[in-house]
């Protein structure tokens, strides 16, 4: 029986190269780099400015070996997670507070380099919906995915998941914090530990124009394979 299955699989790989490619991806996995980070959050609105340092937070279901960043401010609690593939942000607002993010105007930058880019994602989850670039979902295309207009639900809480982001374009290596990845054997190193990147998100805070600025500094990195 096993011999029959082996012959069938071999025939499929010969007849359909795409199947061979898919099976190779299944067995090889996708390299993902996790980062050990510290960070700061700045909330600006009508001349007022609040800055807080991140706490380090872990939970039982996380895959990364490093903690996520957790910011507690008068606005509420903001969780920030970043790896080489995805960017996740979630806000749990304080009682009586609301922030409606304008994601389509969000930017990312590498402080001190003069490089600033619009935030772009190959696929994203925002306002309760997933959307993706259907032209070629396996590549990060220059135009990314159009962000939706902010919805009323965002006034209470907002989660945002950005997959295949462009934060690596801020660095010469093409990966956040200047990470350098080798695949055989799988390994990663930070060429310049201590480099930073920032995410700027304009929006409406309690009905007034405001901006959130989250800056993260990378101190170490670790590579793993994802088979999802």
The 8 nearest C-alpha neighbors of each residue, nearest first, counted from 0:
[[1, 3, 2, 4, 5, 6, 7, 8],
 [0, 2, 4, 3, 5, 6, 7, 8],
 [1, 3, 5, 0, 4, 6, 7, 8],
 [4, 2, 0, 6, 1, 5, 7, 8],
 [5, 3, 7, 1, 6, 2, 8, 0],
 [4, 6, 2, 8, 3, 7, 1, 9],
 [5, 7, 9, 3, 4, 8, 10, 2],
 [8, 6, 4, 10, 9, 5, 3, 11],
 [7, 9, 11, 5, 10, 6, 4, 12],
 [8, 10, 6, 12, 7, 11, 5, 13],
 [11, 9, 7, 13, 8, 12, 14, 6],
 [12, 10, 14, 8, 9, 13, 15, 7],
 [11, 13, 19, 9, 15, 10, 14, 16],
 [14, 12, 10, 11, 15, 9, 16, 19],
 [13, 15, 11, 12, 10, 16, 18, 9],
 [14, 16, 12, 17, 18, 13, 11, 19],
 [17, 15, 19, 18, 12, 20, 13, 14],
 [18, 16, 20, 19, 15, 21, 12, 22],
 [19, 17, 21, 16, 20, 15, 12, 22],
 [18, 20, 12, 16, 22, 17, 21, 23],
 [19, 21, 17, 23, 18, 22, 24, 16],
 [22, 20, 18, 24, 23, 19, 25, 17],
 [23, 21, 25, 19, 24, 20, 18, 26],
 [22, 24, 20, 26, 25, 21, 27, 19],
 [25, 23, 27, 21, 22, 26, 28, 20],
 [26, 24, 22, 23, 28, 27, 21, 226],
 [25, 27, 23, 24, 28, 22, 226, 21],
 [28, 26, 24, 25, 23, 29, 226, 224],
 [29, 27, 226, 225, 224, 24, 25, 26],
 [28, 30, 225, 224, 31, 226, 27, 24],
 [31, 29, 224, 223, 225, 28, 222, 32],
 [32, 30, 223, 222, 83, 224, 84, 29],
 [31, 33, 222, 83, 82, 221, 223, 220],
 [34, 32, 82, 221, 220, 63, 222, 31],
 [35, 33, 220, 219, 36, 217, 82, 65],
 [34, 36, 219, 65, 218, 217, 220, 33],
 [37, 35, 217, 216, 218, 34, 215, 38],
 [38, 36, 216, 215, 53, 217, 68, 35],
 [37, 39, 215, 53, 214, 216, 52, 36],
 [40, 38, 52, 214, 53, 51, 213, 41],
 [41, 39, 213, 51, 50, 212, 52, 214],
 [40, 42, 50, 212, 49, 211, 43, 213],
 [41, 43, 211, 49, 48, 210, 50, 212],
 [44, 42, 48, 210, 209, 47, 41, 49],
 [43, 45, 209, 47, 46, 208, 210, 48],
 [46, 44, 47, 43, 209, 208, 207, 48],
 [45, 47, 44, 48, 43, 209, 49, 42],
 [48, 46, 44, 45, 43, 49, 42, 209],
 [47, 49, 43, 42, 46, 44, 50, 41],
 [48, 50, 42, 41, 43, 51, 47, 72],
 [49, 51, 41, 40, 42, 48, 39, 52],
 [52, 50, 40, 39, 53, 72, 41, 70],
 [51, 53, 39, 38, 40, 54, 70, 50],
 [54, 52, 70, 69, 38, 68, 39, 55],
 [53, 55, 69, 68, 70, 56, 52, 71],
 [56, 54, 68, 66, 67, 69, 53, 57],
 [55, 57, 66, 67, 68, 69, 54, 58],
 [56, 58, 66, 67, 59, 55, 61, 65],
 [57, 59, 60, 61, 56, 66, 67, 62],
 [58, 60, 61, 57, 62, 63, 56, 66],
 [61, 59, 58, 62, 57, 63, 64, 66],
 [60, 62, 63, 59, 58, 57, 64, 66],
 [63, 61, 64, 60, 59, 65, 33, 58],
 [62, 64, 65, 61, 33, 66, 34, 82],
 [63, 65, 62, 66, 33, 61, 221, 35],
 [64, 66, 63, 35, 34, 67, 33, 57],
 [67, 65, 57, 56, 55, 68, 64, 35],
 [66, 68, 56, 80, 55, 79, 57, 69],
 [69, 67, 79, 55, 53, 54, 78, 56],
 [68, 70, 78, 54, 53, 77, 55, 56],
 [71, 69, 53, 77, 76, 54, 72, 78],
 [70, 72, 76, 75, 77, 69, 73, 51],
 [71, 73, 74, 75, 70, 76, 51, 49],
 [72, 74, 75, 93, 71, 49, 76, 96],
 [75, 73, 72, 93, 92, 96, 76, 97],
 [74, 76, 92, 93, 72, 73, 91, 71],
 [75, 77, 71, 91, 70, 90, 92, 72],
 [78, 76, 90, 70, 89, 69, 91, 79],
 [77, 79, 69, 89, 88, 68, 70, 90],
 [80, 78, 88, 68, 87, 67, 69, 77],
 [81, 79, 87, 67, 86, 88, 68, 78],
 [80, 82, 86, 85, 87, 79, 83, 34],
 [81, 83, 33, 84, 85, 32, 34, 86],
 [82, 84, 32, 31, 85, 175, 174, 33],
 [85, 83, 163, 82, 162, 31, 164, 86],
 [84, 86, 162, 82, 161, 163, 81, 83],
 [85, 87, 81, 161, 160, 80, 162, 82],
 [88, 86, 160, 80, 159, 79, 161, 81],
 [89, 87, 79, 159, 78, 158, 80, 160],
 [88, 90, 158, 78, 77, 157, 159, 91],
 [91, 89, 77, 157, 156, 76, 92, 158],
 [90, 92, 76, 156, 75, 77, 93, 89],
 [93, 91, 75, 74, 90, 96, 76, 156],
 [92, 94, 75, 96, 74, 95, 91, 73],
 [95, 93, 96, 92, 75, 97, 74, 91],
 [94, 96, 93, 97, 92, 205, 74, 155],
 [97, 95, 93, 94, 92, 205, 74, 98],
 [98, 96, 154, 205, 204, 155, 92, 99],
 [97, 99, 204, 203, 154, 100, 205, 202],
 [98, 100, 203, 154, 153, 202, 204, 149],
 [101, 99, 202, 102, 201, 98, 200, 203],
 [100, 102, 202, 201, 103, 104, 149, 200],
 [103, 101, 105, 104, 100, 146, 200, 201],
 [102, 104, 146, 101, 105, 145, 147, 148],
 [103, 105, 102, 101, 106, 201, 117, 200],
 [106, 104, 200, 102, 199, 118, 103, 117],
 [107, 105, 117, 118, 199, 116, 198, 104],
 [106, 108, 198, 116, 197, 115, 118, 117],
 [109, 107, 115, 197, 114, 196, 110, 116],
 [108, 110, 196, 112, 114, 169, 195, 111],
 [111, 109, 112, 108, 196, 195, 113, 197],
 [110, 112, 113, 109, 114, 108, 195, 194],
 [113, 111, 114, 110, 109, 108, 169, 115],
 [112, 114, 111, 115, 110, 109, 108, 169],
 [115, 113, 112, 108, 109, 169, 116, 110],
 [114, 116, 108, 107, 113, 106, 109, 117],
 [117, 115, 107, 106, 118, 108, 114, 169],
 [118, 116, 106, 105, 119, 107, 104, 115],
 [117, 119, 106, 105, 107, 116, 165, 120],
 [120, 118, 143, 165, 164, 117, 144, 121],
 [121, 119, 164, 143, 122, 161, 163, 162],
 [120, 122, 163, 143, 139, 132, 144, 131],
 [123, 121, 131, 162, 120, 130, 161, 132],
 [124, 122, 161, 160, 130, 129, 162, 120],
 [123, 125, 129, 160, 128, 159, 130, 161],
 [124, 126, 159, 127, 128, 158, 123, 129],
 [127, 125, 128, 150, 153, 152, 157, 124],
 [126, 128, 125, 124, 129, 158, 152, 157],
 [127, 129, 124, 125, 126, 130, 123, 147],
 [130, 128, 124, 123, 125, 131, 127, 122],
 [131, 129, 123, 122, 124, 128, 132, 144],
 [132, 130, 122, 121, 133, 144, 123, 129],
 [131, 133, 144, 134, 121, 136, 122, 135],
 [132, 134, 135, 136, 131, 130, 121, 144],
 [135, 133, 132, 136, 140, 131, 138, 137],
 [134, 136, 137, 133, 138, 132, 140, 139],
 [135, 137, 138, 133, 132, 134, 121, 131],
 [138, 136, 135, 139, 121, 163, 140, 134],
 [139, 137, 136, 135, 140, 121, 163, 134],
 [138, 140, 121, 163, 141, 143, 137, 120],
 [141, 139, 143, 142, 138, 121, 135, 132],
 [140, 142, 143, 139, 119, 165, 121, 144],
 [141, 143, 140, 144, 119, 145, 139, 120],
 [144, 142, 119, 120, 121, 140, 141, 132],
 [143, 145, 132, 120, 121, 131, 146, 122],
 [146, 144, 147, 143, 103, 142, 119, 130],
 [145, 147, 103, 144, 102, 148, 125, 123],
 [148, 146, 149, 145, 103, 125, 102, 126],
 [147, 149, 150, 146, 101, 103, 102, 126],
 [150, 148, 101, 147, 99, 100, 153, 151],
 [151, 149, 152, 153, 148, 126, 154, 99],
 [150, 152, 153, 154, 149, 99, 155, 126],
 [153, 151, 154, 150, 155, 126, 156, 157],
 [152, 154, 157, 156, 151, 155, 99, 150],
 [155, 153, 97, 99, 152, 98, 151, 156],
 [156, 154, 153, 97, 152, 92, 157, 98],
 [157, 155, 153, 90, 91, 154, 92, 158],
 [156, 158, 153, 90, 89, 159, 126, 155],
 [157, 159, 89, 88, 125, 90, 160, 156],
 [160, 158, 125, 88, 124, 87, 89, 161],
 [159, 161, 87, 124, 123, 86, 162, 88],
 [162, 160, 123, 86, 120, 85, 122, 164],
 [161, 163, 85, 122, 164, 120, 84, 121],
 [164, 162, 84, 121, 120, 85, 139, 161],
 [163, 165, 120, 162, 119, 166, 161, 85],
 [164, 166, 167, 168, 119, 120, 118, 163],
 [167, 165, 168, 164, 169, 175, 107, 174],
 [174, 168, 166, 175, 173, 169, 165, 170],
 [169, 167, 173, 166, 170, 165, 174, 171],
 [168, 170, 167, 166, 109, 114, 108, 171],
 [171, 169, 177, 168, 173, 172, 167, 174],
 [170, 172, 173, 177, 169, 168, 174, 167],
 [171, 173, 177, 170, 174, 179, 178, 167],
 [172, 174, 167, 168, 171, 170, 177, 175],
 [167, 175, 173, 178, 177, 172, 170, 176],
 [176, 174, 167, 177, 166, 178, 83, 170],
 [177, 175, 178, 194, 217, 195, 174, 170],
 [178, 176, 172, 170, 175, 174, 189, 190],
 [177, 179, 189, 174, 176, 188, 175, 190],
 [178, 180, 188, 187, 172, 189, 177, 181],
 [181, 179, 187, 186, 178, 182, 188, 185],
 [180, 182, 186, 185, 183, 187, 184, 179],
 [183, 181, 185, 184, 186, 180, 30, 187],
 [184, 182, 185, 181, 186, 180, 187, 27],
 [183, 185, 182, 186, 181, 187, 180, 222],
 [186, 184, 182, 183, 181, 222, 187, 180],
 [185, 187, 181, 180, 222, 184, 182, 188],
 [188, 186, 180, 179, 222, 221, 181, 178],
 [187, 189, 179, 178, 190, 220, 180, 186],
 [190, 188, 178, 191, 192, 177, 179, 219],
 [189, 191, 177, 188, 178, 192, 179, 176],
 [190, 192, 189, 193, 194, 177, 176, 178],
 [193, 191, 218, 189, 194, 217, 190, 219],
 [192, 194, 218, 217, 216, 191, 195, 176],
 [195, 193, 176, 216, 192, 217, 191, 196],
 [196, 194, 216, 215, 109, 176, 217, 193],
 [195, 197, 109, 215, 214, 108, 110, 216],
 [196, 198, 214, 108, 213, 107, 215, 109],
 [197, 199, 107, 213, 212, 106, 214, 200],
 [200, 198, 212, 106, 105, 211, 107, 197],
 [199, 201, 105, 211, 210, 212, 100, 102],
 [202, 200, 210, 101, 209, 100, 211, 105],
 [203, 201, 100, 101, 99, 209, 208, 210],
 [202, 204, 208, 99, 207, 206, 98, 209],
 [205, 203, 98, 207, 206, 209, 97, 208],
 [204, 206, 97, 207, 96, 203, 98, 99],
 [205, 207, 203, 204, 208, 97, 98, 99],
 [206, 208, 203, 204, 205, 209, 44, 45],
 [209, 207, 203, 202, 44, 204, 206, 45],
 [208, 210, 44, 202, 43, 203, 204, 201],
 [211, 209, 201, 43, 200, 42, 202, 212],
 [210, 212, 42, 200, 199, 41, 201, 213],
 [211, 213, 199, 41, 198, 40, 200, 210],
 [212, 214, 40, 198, 197, 39, 211, 41],
 [215, 213, 197, 39, 38, 196, 198, 212],
 [214, 216, 38, 195, 196, 37, 36, 197],
 [215, 217, 195, 36, 37, 194, 193, 38],
 [216, 218, 36, 193, 35, 176, 194, 219],
 [217, 219, 192, 193, 35, 36, 216, 220],
 [220, 218, 35, 34, 217, 189, 192, 221],
 [221, 219, 34, 33, 35, 188, 32, 187],
 [220, 222, 33, 32, 187, 34, 223, 219],
 [223, 221, 32, 31, 187, 186, 33, 30],
 [224, 222, 31, 30, 32, 225, 221, 185],
 [225, 223, 30, 29, 28, 31, 226, 222],
 [224, 226, 29, 28, 227, 30, 223, 31],
 [225, 227, 28, 25, 29, 224, 26, 27],
 [226, 225, 28, 29, 25, 224, 24, 26]]
